[in-house]
Amino acid sequence: MRRCRFALMLAVLVLSSVSFQAQTRRSALDYYKDGNDKLHNDDLDGAIADFTKAIDISLHPESKAVEKGSLNVANGFSERETEATEVYVVDPLTAEAFVSRGFARYHKGDVDGAMLDFERALRINPRNATAYLDRGSVRYSKGDAQGAISDWEKALQINPQLGDAYANRGAVRQRLGDVDDAFADLNRAIELDMHDERAFCNRGFIWNDKRVPERAIADFDQALKINPRLAWAYEGRGVAHMMNVEFDAAIEDFSRAVQLDPDMAAAYMNRGLTLLLEHKDEAAQADFSRALRLNPALKTEVEERSKLAKDVRAAKR
């Protein structure tokens, strides 16, 4: 079963707030605020440039020389690798700017750059829950599911009210087959944020897996009430309608899903199966072909489920 995507893929990750120390230079704070404004307006390049300026300004050199390996330029807080001749006093703004720049880099597709920024933030402030939250999402995107879960657990140790961490951990546990723990995480995420469409969507898929379509439909309805353009919620609700033998409603939902996301192979496959159950073989085959062009790995699943649909159809004659 296909799952809702993180807004990082998996999730909109919230930028944390910070109390800035007196020594923070005003211009650094201004660049940080400008970067967040650009981030919210999807100007990723502009945001990255402003966060970089905030980082450069908020690293303050002191006069004493130190041994190499101390908190300094060579230890990861600048793009340059130099011999250590100055120690740097780092204020809280620097860690926040690294987190924000990492967020922008991730959404620009620079996964490695994002990972480096989150790690830099955690060197400065090991109790930055948002940095763990975001680094977990990056780890998952790189195929490290257990590392991602570990980071979200650290985020929750620091901030037990961080709903995004529960939602992300629940979604990944769901993919790993840990249904009970996933269900508990998603329930907690919804308790903390009744407007988290991803948590409702992923819990709806669990209800589908449990073959409780009425509960699934209720969760997908809630997800779509929050975000009417959530393609995966239409796909999941379509599956629930299939289980309820509500074929017209299922086809309508699958069609809306591919309208919103033309690359959603699962929606084409499931619409094809529904059409097959309605004896619309030619249209079904067209959907299967489209699904396999988008995702050839679905070939075995399409063949097996098509055979099952034809058997069901034949049994009703």
PyMOL commands that set and color helices and strands:
alter all, ss='L'
color gray80, all
select helices_A, chain A and resi 26-40+44-58+73-75+92-108+111-124+129-141+145-158+163-175+179-192+197-209+213-226+231-243+247-260+265-277+281-294+296-315
alter helices_A, ss='H'
color red, helices_A
select strands_A, chain A and resi 59-61+88-90
alter strands_A, ss='S'
color yellow, strands_A
deselect
rebuild
show_as cartoon
